[in-house]
Amino acid sequence: MHKYDKDRALVDRQILTDRQGEVMDRPGRVGDKSFYIESYGCQMNFADSEIVASILADIGYSATASMDSADLILINTCSIREKAEDTVRKRLRIFDKAKRRRPGTLVGVLGCMAERLKKKFLEEERLVDMVVGPDAYRDLPALLASAEEGQKGINVLLSREETYADVAPVRLNSNGVSAFISIMRGCDNMCSFCVVPFTRGRERSRDPYSVIAEASQLYEQGYKEVTLLGQNVDSYQWSHEESGESVNFARLLGLVADIGPDLRVRFSTSHPKDITDEVLHTIAAYRNICDYIHLPVQSGSSRILSRMNRTYDREWYMERVESIYRIIPDCAISSDIITGFCGETEEEHRETLSMVEWAGYTMSYMFYYSERPGTLAARKYEDDVDLATKKRRLAEVIDLQRTVSHQHNLRDVGKTMEILLEGRSKKSDRHWKGRNSQNKIVIMPMMDGYAIGDYVDVKISDTTSATLLGDIIQKSQYSS
Ligand code: SF4
């Protein structure tokens, strides 16, 4: 065991640690080369960076937090909005300076922007040595070997099979308590505003037994929470060619929850057209499957939902929300919302506002429409809502969501709830941060006799629109 050495830590503190933060060596996997990685975008991208770290560890690369001491600089990119791509270009300017300071340093671009731009990236960005798409990370060792010979490399082939099921992720940015597990890749939906089907390819579900093995290993290592990841987890469907055994999302949830009563199970992202009552009843049947569902609505207007090709309308969505609250009364729902989509009228904007109020979301990711090249919307519709209107509508949705979140939190004041201690509060090192089953952040004063990873019963005394405040009463029945 080493003394914790910050220079070996990845940006975002993403190194292999146990709960005490001690660095753990993977026997025979740490070599004399180092890589520095920055990850952007969705949880899938952060989970992919852990796959990349594992593939690199197998060829002797270990992680560093210092860009200036790295042999390899990587950026795992997002392409969901123009702003996300602007961020990548700004980071490349910084990497360029690092490369000039340390000639021989290699630079690689990974993820959705790499997949969207392909070889254009090599043409536009001279400092880039490798462009690697989300399904081509196994090719990194070969691309690196060529790049070390001065040969720039690219692999942006999308796959219909690749799930990296046999690659044991290197846990990055880990608090030793919660971890992501990707259960599927790609997306078969074709929402008209979205680049994901073009950057991550067709849907494929991972072997459930490799998911269970990964979750069991985490549980044995002391992790207390896993989040099952997919662009649309509700369409998870795996079947065994010979035995004909098939596993859908509801069954997979149950199989993971059976690993241990004190292993919390979360998942993201759900799709309103595919979420079934079977999934809802499975959540209700397991105390350790969290009462929280992220259910993107995108718009409250059926006409706009049809233009977005979301394949459900306002009524269908509301029926799903009613079913969630009927089957799991304490469930919290969060959402994704886009304002100012092509052709959106003021009246349709008000339908989105009324949906936020009616659904009672605990929080939402809210953005104004950003046209993405190559998408159905970019080809079919004029981006005709002016920027000022997009921003004004976004501000109105954010304001309303803040009020709705606060009302939801106010109903929790006075309650006692089970919290999983995850780490220190960002704002005070004399306070802990944790979350309840509804995925709400709770801040409480530190107390002796408790530690990160404990389940504790907390009495909620106050709240803001984003955070609950409370005091630890005792260890909960599930605390080890
Ligand atoms: S469900 Fe729609 S928005 Fe989500 S990743 Fe798939 S295409 Fe994109």
Residues whose N, C-alpha, C, O or C-beta is under 5 A from the ligand:
A	BS01	SF4	C187 N189 M190 C191 C194 V196 P197 Q231 N232
